[in-house]
């Protein structure tokens, strides 16, 4: 994908505030509303913009615990990897799942209301999952930086 300066500014502004109106966005990038909207739609169609989301406060919603789980599988055959990915996709508390290279096959970001609910998830849904060899977990003490998205480099 190729993006010009205006596309990059649109991406930067929408990543910062996805609720910005098209009129405000157009003003900030120096376009009128119709061509700005066409550009946004083109960026969506190209897959550069995958969606719009509200940033929720986990603790305010009762999820006071964030855990990172490092999962090793017995087999790394593609079918087994996909089966594990499908399994964790059905666990709402698993918010992120990344396949890694090296000793650990996957790292998961998991939210839980408390230690007991996390332990239940771990013992009933994660460790007994097919092909799971072992799971190592680390509880988050505090989060010093959490920025969604990617850096947008403006020229």
Backbone bond lengths (Angstrom), bond angles and torsions (degrees), N, CA, C in turn:
res aa  C-N    CA-C-N  psi(-1)  N-CA   C-N-CA  omega(-1)  CA-C   N-CA-C  phi
1 X - - - 1.455 - - 1.526 109.41 -
2 X 1.284 114.83 140.40 1.467 120.71 176.55 1.520 108.60 -116.02
3 X 1.330 114.73 135.79 1.450 120.54 -179.05 1.522 109.13 -128.26
4 X 1.328 116.03 134.66 1.461 118.69 174.46 1.522 108.89 -88.22
5 X 1.332 115.83 -178.03 1.467 120.63 -176.59 1.531 112.44 -59.97
6 X 1.327 117.03 -38.46 1.463 119.90 -179.00 1.530 110.17 -67.91
7 X 1.340 116.71 -42.14 1.467 119.71 176.28 1.521 110.66 -57.86
8 X 1.309 116.59 -44.65 1.466 120.78 -178.58 1.525 111.09 -63.86
9 X 1.325 116.82 -39.43 1.468 119.47 178.12 1.529 110.46 -66.73
10 X 1.346 116.49 -39.50 1.465 120.42 177.18 1.529 109.91 -60.80
11 X 1.335 116.19 -47.06 1.466 120.32 -179.98 1.524 111.32 -61.11
12 X 1.321 116.81 -43.57 1.460 121.10 -179.86 1.528 111.05 -62.33
13 X 1.319 116.84 -47.25 1.466 121.02 -177.46 1.530 111.66 -66.98
14 X 1.333 117.35 -41.69 1.466 119.33 -179.70 1.517 111.82 -70.96
15 X 1.331 117.16 -32.65 1.462 119.05 176.43 1.529 110.06 -65.58
16 X 1.317 116.35 -35.65 1.458 121.28 178.91 1.526 111.84 -73.12
17 X 1.334 116.33 -37.51 1.460 120.85 -177.61 1.527 109.28 -150.12
18 X 1.315 116.18 91.98 1.458 121.37 -178.33 1.518 114.31 -70.24
19 X 1.321 117.01 -10.37 1.471 120.99 179.04 1.521 112.79 -92.52
20 X 1.313 116.51 0.89 1.453 120.60 179.92 1.529 109.41 -59.30
21 X 1.323 116.73 135.34 1.463 119.35 178.74 1.522 109.44 -70.54
22 X 1.307 115.59 156.60 1.459 120.30 178.05 1.519 111.00 -62.02
23 X 1.319 117.06 -35.82 1.469 120.58 179.40 1.531 109.72 -63.70
24 X 1.333 117.20 -46.62 1.465 120.36 178.66 1.525 111.05 -64.06
25 X 1.328 116.59 -42.70 1.465 121.03 178.50 1.519 110.28 -60.21
26 X 1.312 116.57 -46.80 1.474 121.12 -179.86 1.522 110.68 -59.08
27 X 1.327 116.07 -44.47 1.463 120.93 178.22 1.527 111.68 -58.17
28 X 1.341 115.80 -44.55 1.465 120.82 -174.80 1.529 112.50 -72.19
29 X 1.332 117.45 -23.38 1.470 119.10 179.19 1.519 112.26 -102.85
30 X 1.341 117.12 -1.32 1.462 120.78 175.41 1.520 114.86 82.29
31 X 1.328 116.75 31.74 1.467 121.45 176.81 1.521 109.14 -122.97
32 X 1.325 115.68 168.80 1.460 119.37 167.55 1.526 107.03 -85.76
33 X 1.322 116.10 167.05 1.464 120.41 -173.19 1.538 114.96 -61.17
34 X 1.356 119.62 -45.78 1.476 117.89 -176.40 1.541 114.52 -61.28
35 X 1.348 119.89 -47.78 1.468 117.00 178.63 1.532 113.05 -67.58
36 X 1.322 116.68 -29.04 1.459 119.76 177.35 1.532 109.46 -65.64
37 X 1.318 116.45 -45.16 1.463 120.41 179.20 1.531 110.68 -62.65
38 X 1.333 117.55 -39.15 1.472 120.30 177.15 1.520 110.95 -61.11
39 X 1.331 116.53 -40.87 1.465 120.50 178.80 1.528 110.89 -65.09
40 X 1.335 116.95 -44.24 1.466 120.33 179.02 1.527 109.56 -60.49
41 X 1.324 117.42 -46.01 1.471 120.66 178.92 1.529 111.17 -61.28
42 X 1.346 116.85 -39.62 1.471 120.08 178.26 1.531 110.25 -64.71
43 X 1.337 116.93 -40.86 1.469 120.68 177.77 1.530 110.96 -64.12
44 X 1.324 116.58 -36.56 1.468 120.54 175.89 1.531 110.37 -66.93
45 X 1.334 116.27 -46.18 1.468 120.74 -178.79 1.527 111.98 -62.82
46 X 1.333 116.88 -34.77 1.469 121.31 179.39 1.528 111.78 -76.43
47 X 1.327 116.96 -13.01 1.459 120.25 -179.61 1.514 114.25 89.92
48 X 1.335 118.28 4.30 1.465 120.19 177.30 1.526 110.25 -69.58
49 X 1.322 116.66 -33.60 1.463 122.60 173.57 1.516 105.74 -108.58
50 X 1.339 116.02 114.58 1.468 120.24 -176.40 1.513 113.28 -93.87
51 X 1.317 118.16 -17.37 1.456 119.88 -179.25 1.511 110.63 168.53
52 X 1.317 115.40 179.06 1.446 122.79 179.82 1.518 107.51 -128.76
53 X 1.332 116.74 133.10 1.455 120.55 -173.58 1.526 110.66 -139.85
54 X 1.310 115.05 152.41 1.457 120.39 171.37 1.529 107.71 -88.97
55 X 1.316 117.28 138.56 1.464 122.33 176.08 1.524 107.43 -86.45
56 X 1.323 116.47 109.33 1.454 121.16 -176.13 1.524 110.89 -94.81
57 X 1.307 116.13 150.01 1.457 122.15 176.73 1.520 108.26 -89.31
58 X 1.333 116.17 108.17 1.467 121.74 -175.96 1.526 111.67 -57.09
59 X 1.308 116.37 -45.06 1.467 119.74 -177.31 1.525 111.61 -65.01
60 X 1.320 116.42 -39.20 1.462 119.86 178.80 1.527 111.03 -63.50
61 X 1.322 116.90 -25.92 1.462 121.41 -179.98 1.528 112.15 -95.51
62 X 1.340 115.71 9.87 1.455 119.86 175.11 1.518 115.56 93.59
63 X 1.321 118.05 2.85 1.467 121.41 178.68 1.525 108.83 -99.07
64 X 1.321 115.67 81.23 1.458 121.13 -175.75 1.513 114.32 -84.61
65 X 1.318 117.30 -3.94 1.463 120.96 -175.75 1.521 109.85 -122.49
66 X 1.330 115.52 129.55 1.461 121.55 173.44 1.517 107.50 -120.58
67 X 1.317 115.75 130.97 1.456 122.08 -175.73 1.522 109.08 -129.22
68 X 1.326 115.62 140.96 1.459 120.47 171.03 1.517 107.07 -106.76
69 X 1.323 115.95 127.41 1.461 121.81 -179.12 1.523 108.54 -115.43
70 X 1.340 115.37 127.00 1.451 121.95 176.25 1.517 107.50 -100.74
71 X 1.319 115.96 118.66 1.460 121.66 -172.26 1.529 109.83 -113.41
72 X 1.325 114.95 129.96 1.464 121.28 172.93 1.519 108.38 -111.09
73 X 1.311 115.77 136.05 1.456 121.71 179.56 1.526 110.27 -103.81
74 X 1.330 116.22 157.07 1.466 121.02 177.30 1.525 111.01 -72.44
75 X 1.328 115.66 -34.02 1.465 121.57 -177.35 1.525 109.16 -129.45
76 X 1.329 115.73 140.14 1.458 120.68 176.98 1.526 111.24 -109.27
77 X 1.328 116.38 21.10 1.461 119.94 174.44 1.529 108.19 -61.84
78 X 1.294 116.76 144.53 1.464 121.21 -174.75 1.529 112.16 -54.06
79 X 1.309 117.29 -41.31 1.472 120.04 179.86 1.523 110.85 -62.73
80 X 1.331 117.41 -37.64 1.465 121.14 179.76 1.525 111.23 -71.48
81 X 1.326 116.48 -38.46 1.463 120.25 176.78 1.530 110.26 -62.42
82 X 1.310 116.12 -46.60 1.470 120.57 -179.89 1.533 111.57 -64.94
83 X 1.324 116.34 -36.46 1.469 119.68 178.31 1.524 110.37 -64.09
84 X 1.330 116.86 -41.42 1.458 119.60 178.14 1.529 110.14 -65.08
85 X 1.325 117.41 -44.60 1.468 121.17 178.70 1.527 110.77 -58.81
86 X 1.326 117.08 -41.55 1.466 120.48 178.69 1.528 110.67 -66.19
87 X 1.324 116.50 -37.88 1.466 120.31 179.13 1.524 110.88 -62.12
88 X 1.330 117.89 -50.18 1.468 119.67 -177.33 1.526 112.03 -72.38
89 X 1.330 117.14 -22.88 1.472 119.57 176.60 1.522 111.14 -62.36
90 X 1.325 116.47 -25.09 1.466 120.95 -179.53 1.524 113.63 -90.17
91 X 1.323 117.73 3.31 1.470 121.21 178.21 1.534 107.61 -104.38
92 X 1.335 118.16 106.23 1.467 120.78 -174.11 1.530 113.99 -58.40
93 X 1.325 117.43 -32.28 1.467 120.35 -178.13 1.531 112.33 -70.94
94 X 1.316 117.68 -19.86 1.473 120.85 174.61 1.518 106.61 -79.38
95 X 1.319 115.55 108.23 1.467 121.09 -174.73 1.522 112.76 -93.07
96 X 1.330 116.52 -25.70 1.464 120.33 177.58 1.516 108.21 -143.55
97 X 1.329 115.05 147.43 1.459 121.66 177.00 1.520 106.91 -142.35
98 X 1.329 116.07 117.52 1.464 121.43 -178.63 1.523 109.25 -122.99
99 X 1.332 116.63 129.88 1.460 120.31 174.39 1.522 107.82 -83.26
100 X 1.335 116.05 136.64 1.457 121.69 -177.04 1.520 110.33 -118.12
101 X 1.330 115.44 164.52 1.459 118.17 168.19 1.524 107.09 -102.49
102 X 1.314 117.28 159.37 1.456 120.46 -178.48 1.516 111.09 105.92
103 X 1.322 115.76 -155.32 1.470 121.34 -175.64 1.523 113.22 -66.89
104 X 1.300 116.87 -36.03 1.464 122.24 -177.63 1.518 108.45 -94.58
105 X 1.319 116.81 135.88 1.461 120.28 -179.66 1.530 112.84 -87.24
106 X 1.335 115.94 -39.31 1.463 119.93 -177.97 1.519 109.88 -139.93
107 X 1.331 115.10 147.52 1.457 120.56 167.72 1.522 106.39 -119.44
108 X 1.326 115.12 132.97 1.453 121.92 -178.19 1.521 109.62 -117.32
109 X 1.303 115.66 140.67 1.463 120.79 169.68 1.522 105.94 -103.17
110 X 1.329 115.47 121.82 1.459 121.66 -174.55 1.523 108.87 -124.19
111 X 1.330 116.70 137.41 1.463 121.21 173.03 1.523 107.94 -110.70
112 X 1.327 115.20 147.78 1.460 120.58 179.36 1.516 108.99 -147.71
113 X 1.322 115.52 157.43 1.458 119.23 179.51 1.521 111.53 -73.57
114 X 1.339 116.01 -32.76 1.458 120.44 179.81 1.524 108.79 -163.14
115 X 1.314 115.82 178.39 1.460 121.00 -177.15 1.532 111.54 -63.53
116 X 1.311 117.04 -38.25 1.466 120.07 -178.82 1.528 111.05 -64.98
117 X 1.315 117.05 -42.45 1.473 118.82 -179.69 1.528 110.58 -68.85
118 X 1.336 117.17 -34.65 1.459 119.02 175.46 1.526 110.63 -65.67
119 X 1.330 116.57 -44.05 1.458 119.97 -179.70 1.528 110.87 -60.25
120 X 1.325 116.56 -39.45 1.463 120.11 178.03 1.528 110.61 -63.90
121 X 1.322 116.87 -44.80 1.462 120.57 177.78 1.536 110.40 -59.79
122 X 1.327 115.73 -44.31 1.460 121.35 -178.91 1.527 111.44 -61.28
123 X 1.324 116.16 -45.84 1.473 119.40 -173.42 1.524 114.12 -84.70
124 X 1.329 117.24 -20.40 1.468 118.33 -178.53 1.524 114.23 -106.41
125 X 1.333 116.95 -22.68 1.464 118.41 -175.19 1.522 114.53 -120.88
126 X 1.332 117.06 -29.38 1.458 118.31 -173.23 1.529 112.93 -98.68
127 X 1.327 117.83 -59.81 1.470 118.61 -176.99 1.531 113.48 -65.32
128 X 1.336 119.86 -33.28 1.467 117.57 178.30 1.536 113.80 -83.44
129 X 1.320 118.39 1.83 1.464 120.36 -179.15 1.530 109.83 -61.63
130 X 1.316 117.52 146.77 1.464 120.58 -179.92 1.529 111.55 -54.96
131 X 1.319 115.80 136.93 1.454 123.71 174.21 1.526 114.66 76.22
132 X 1.337 119.70 0.18 1.467 120.65 178.95 1.524 108.97 -78.24
133 X 1.328 115.53 122.46 1.469 120.47 177.91 1.517 111.04 -86.47
134 X 1.354 115.79 -52.21 1.459 118.97 174.40 1.521 110.90 -158.12
135 X 1.344 113.92 160.61 1.465 122.16 -178.43 1.519 107.84 -131.02
136 X 1.323 115.64 128.59 1.467 121.30 172.82 1.515 107.12 -112.94
137 X 1.323 116.84 136.17 1.463 119.49 -177.05 1.515 111.38 -123.40
138 X 1.312 114.57 151.08 1.470 122.64 173.53 1.513 108.07 -135.20
139 X 1.337 115.67 126.19 1.455 120.91 177.82 1.524 109.49 -85.73
140 X 1.312 115.74 138.69 1.453 121.28 178.62 1.525 109.44 -75.97
141 X 1.323 115.82 130.50 1.462 120.62 176.30 1.524 109.41 -87.44
142 X 1.312 116.40 -47.72 1.456 120.75 173.86 1.526 108.36 -156.28
143 X 1.316 115.18 161.08 1.455 121.70 179.44 1.517 108.09 -112.35
144 X 1.325 116.18 117.51 1.457 120.89 -178.38 1.528 111.97 -89.65
145 X 1.326 117.02 -23.26 1.458 120.70 -179.50 1.511 108.76 -153.58
146 X 1.321 115.84 132.22 1.458 121.07 177.56 1.521 107.32 -150.83
147 X 1.313 115.36 97.62 1.456 121.04 -178.57 1.528 107.99 -120.45
148 X 1.315 117.55 117.06 1.465 118.55 178.28 1.522 111.11 -72.54
149 X 1.317 115.71 161.04 1.459 120.38 175.25 1.503 113.30 85.11
150 X 1.323 115.03 -155.51 1.460 122.79 -177.65 1.523 109.55 -134.29
151 X 1.337 117.13 156.39 1.472 118.31 176.00 1.525 110.15 -66.15
152 X 1.304 116.29 133.42 1.465 121.37 176.36 1.516 106.67 -104.63
153 X 1.311 116.08 117.42 1.461 121.40 -177.77 1.525 109.41 -88.62
154 X 1.311 115.85 111.25 1.464 121.70 177.35 1.522 109.00 -91.90
155 X 1.314 114.55 137.20 1.472 119.46 -178.99 1.510 111.09 -79.87
